[in-house]
Amino acid sequence: MTFKIASIVPVWFLALVGGLLVGLLSPSDEYFTWLPIVFAGAVLITFVIQLAVVRKDGLVLRVMSSIGGSLVILAVTTGILALVAA
């Protein structure tokens, strides 16, 4: 069970850090340009991490959890940034 969590949580953390960096470093009119790029990076990192994990059992669940969690994190970030930018 620990390898599952260890392969999912880093992607969530990177999505959170990416969303924070977008909010802090980019101009407000470019928020919605950079957030999809952060999500694409989370998807790529997900596949890199999952390919590095030797176990095949639960691959789809791990990928779904990583990408789904990143999507939720970035959706919340988008909502917060939309309120800030308005």
Backbone bond lengths (Angstrom), bond angles and torsions (degrees), N, CA, C in turn:
res aa  C-N    CA-C-N  psi(-1)  N-CA   C-N-CA  omega(-1)  CA-C   N-CA-C  phi
1 M - - - 1.445 - - 1.524 111.74 -
2 T 1.309 117.98 -32.13 1.460 119.80 -176.62 1.522 112.06 -68.40
3 F 1.333 117.71 -32.72 1.465 118.10 178.81 1.521 110.70 -67.93
4 K 1.327 117.24 -27.83 1.465 119.89 177.74 1.522 110.37 -67.30
5 I 1.315 116.02 -49.73 1.462 120.35 179.63 1.523 110.21 -65.45
6 A 1.312 117.23 -39.69 1.468 121.05 -178.54 1.527 112.13 -67.28
7 S 1.318 117.68 -19.28 1.461 119.25 178.12 1.524 112.60 -98.98
8 I 1.329 117.78 -5.20 1.455 121.49 -179.00 1.526 111.86 -104.35
9 V 1.319 116.34 -46.81 1.468 121.64 -173.53 1.532 113.29 -61.69
10 P 1.328 120.80 -37.94 1.477 118.25 177.99 1.521 113.58 -59.61
11 V 1.298 117.76 -33.69 1.470 120.71 178.56 1.524 109.41 -68.27
12 W 1.324 116.90 -41.71 1.459 120.06 177.37 1.518 110.24 -62.41
13 F 1.317 116.51 -42.86 1.464 120.78 -179.70 1.531 110.55 -62.80
14 L 1.324 117.11 -43.59 1.464 120.23 179.15 1.530 111.51 -65.79
15 A 1.325 117.95 -35.85 1.461 120.68 176.54 1.529 110.14 -65.60
16 L 1.317 117.11 -40.74 1.454 120.93 178.14 1.525 111.37 -65.01
17 V 1.317 116.51 -45.46 1.465 120.71 178.43 1.525 110.24 -63.58
18 G 1.332 117.12 -42.71 1.467 120.47 178.40 1.516 111.98 -61.87
19 G 1.339 117.32 -42.33 1.453 120.49 177.49 1.517 112.18 -64.10
20 L 1.332 116.45 -40.38 1.463 119.67 177.35 1.523 111.65 -65.12
21 L 1.325 116.46 -41.02 1.469 119.56 178.86 1.525 111.73 -64.71
22 V 1.322 116.14 -38.02 1.467 119.01 176.58 1.519 109.91 -62.95
23 G 1.311 116.83 -43.59 1.453 120.36 -179.87 1.517 113.51 -66.15
24 L 1.315 116.11 -33.39 1.457 119.72 -177.00 1.528 114.10 -87.59
25 L 1.321 117.41 -35.12 1.460 120.28 -169.71 1.524 115.61 -104.02
26 S 1.312 118.12 -22.45 1.464 117.86 -176.26 1.530 110.19 -98.75
27 P 1.324 116.07 153.25 1.470 119.55 175.41 1.534 110.44 -65.97
28 S 1.313 116.55 154.33 1.465 120.03 -174.00 1.530 113.37 -62.83
29 D 1.301 118.89 -26.40 1.467 119.36 178.69 1.528 112.69 -78.93
30 E 1.323 117.80 -7.72 1.464 121.22 178.36 1.524 113.53 -108.80
31 Y 1.329 118.21 7.10 1.471 120.73 179.28 1.521 111.41 -55.88
32 F 1.332 115.09 -47.30 1.454 119.59 -172.76 1.519 112.97 -82.93
33 T 1.309 116.61 1.50 1.464 121.33 169.67 1.523 109.83 -90.55
34 W 1.331 116.01 -39.81 1.457 120.65 -174.44 1.528 114.05 -83.54
35 L 1.322 118.21 -29.52 1.464 119.46 -178.22 1.535 113.41 -63.61
36 P 1.338 120.21 -40.95 1.465 118.16 174.08 1.530 112.90 -64.38
37 I 1.317 117.27 -30.00 1.461 120.29 176.92 1.523 110.06 -67.85
38 V 1.333 116.27 -38.93 1.469 120.11 175.74 1.523 109.93 -63.19
39 F 1.337 117.27 -41.41 1.465 120.13 178.27 1.525 111.58 -63.82
40 A 1.327 117.02 -41.39 1.467 120.02 177.13 1.528 110.76 -61.67
41 G 1.326 116.48 -39.09 1.462 120.18 175.90 1.515 111.55 -63.94
42 A 1.333 117.31 -37.93 1.466 120.62 177.81 1.523 111.01 -64.77
43 V 1.320 116.49 -39.13 1.472 119.97 177.40 1.525 110.33 -64.02
44 L 1.323 116.65 -44.93 1.466 119.47 179.25 1.523 111.86 -64.25
45 I 1.321 117.06 -42.84 1.465 120.53 178.09 1.525 110.56 -63.46
46 T 1.329 116.44 -36.74 1.465 120.13 176.85 1.521 110.72 -57.84
47 F 1.320 116.48 -48.55 1.457 118.99 -178.03 1.522 111.99 -68.41
48 V 1.310 117.74 -35.20 1.464 120.20 177.22 1.524 110.28 -63.54
49 I 1.326 116.20 -46.63 1.471 119.42 -179.35 1.525 110.59 -65.74
50 Q 1.320 117.60 -43.56 1.460 119.65 -177.67 1.527 112.47 -68.87
51 L 1.311 117.01 -30.78 1.469 118.62 174.95 1.525 111.33 -73.30
52 A 1.325 116.76 -26.33 1.456 120.31 177.95 1.527 111.78 -75.95
53 V 1.338 116.91 -25.02 1.460 120.54 177.21 1.520 108.10 -74.07
54 V 1.300 116.61 129.81 1.460 120.91 -174.24 1.534 111.89 -73.87
55 R 1.316 118.16 -28.27 1.458 121.53 -174.70 1.525 112.00 -76.25
56 K 1.320 115.43 136.63 1.460 121.02 176.30 1.524 111.49 -90.82
57 D 1.331 116.83 -24.71 1.460 121.19 -177.11 1.525 110.57 -62.87
58 G 1.317 116.93 125.49 1.450 122.00 176.48 1.516 115.19 80.36
59 L 1.317 117.62 17.02 1.464 120.98 -177.95 1.524 111.16 -58.55
60 V 1.317 116.62 -47.63 1.462 120.18 -176.77 1.525 110.56 -64.35
61 L 1.318 117.50 -40.57 1.459 121.12 178.69 1.526 111.26 -65.19
62 R 1.320 117.21 -41.23 1.463 120.37 178.71 1.527 111.17 -66.19
63 V 1.321 117.45 -43.21 1.470 120.76 179.24 1.524 110.00 -65.19
64 M 1.326 116.07 -43.78 1.455 120.18 179.68 1.528 111.14 -62.95
65 S 1.316 117.13 -40.92 1.464 120.58 179.31 1.517 111.70 -67.12
66 S 1.321 116.75 -41.72 1.463 120.23 179.80 1.518 111.85 -64.16
67 I 1.325 115.89 -49.28 1.462 120.27 -177.39 1.526 110.99 -71.53
68 G 1.326 117.11 -41.08 1.461 119.99 178.56 1.517 112.73 -63.53
69 G 1.328 116.50 -43.01 1.458 119.88 177.57 1.519 112.04 -64.73
70 S 1.316 116.69 -39.91 1.466 120.64 177.34 1.521 110.71 -64.02
71 L 1.318 116.21 -39.01 1.464 120.25 178.67 1.523 111.16 -63.58
72 V 1.325 116.89 -43.02 1.467 120.41 178.98 1.528 110.39 -65.21
73 I 1.319 117.20 -44.79 1.467 121.21 179.55 1.528 110.34 -59.84
74 L 1.312 116.84 -46.14 1.462 119.56 -178.78 1.525 112.27 -73.56
75 A 1.327 118.36 -26.94 1.463 120.21 174.82 1.523 110.31 -67.58
76 V 1.324 116.82 -42.29 1.465 120.35 176.70 1.527 109.82 -64.31
77 T 1.324 116.41 -42.73 1.463 120.64 177.45 1.523 111.02 -60.54
78 T 1.318 117.12 -41.55 1.464 121.36 178.15 1.526 111.08 -62.43
79 G 1.334 116.00 -42.49 1.455 118.84 178.10 1.523 112.60 -62.90
80 I 1.317 116.46 -41.96 1.464 120.29 179.10 1.523 110.21 -65.72
81 L 1.317 116.78 -44.81 1.463 119.80 -179.58 1.522 112.19 -67.93
82 A 1.328 117.15 -30.13 1.461 119.69 176.22 1.524 110.52 -66.41
83 L 1.319 117.08 -37.40 1.459 120.21 177.26 1.524 111.38 -69.49
84 V 1.324 116.10 -36.73 1.468 120.81 179.79 1.520 110.36 -69.94
85 A 1.329 117.11 -40.47 1.463 121.17 -175.84 1.520 112.80 -73.89
86 A 1.332 116.88 -20.91 1.479 119.26 -177.09 1.499 113.64 -74.43
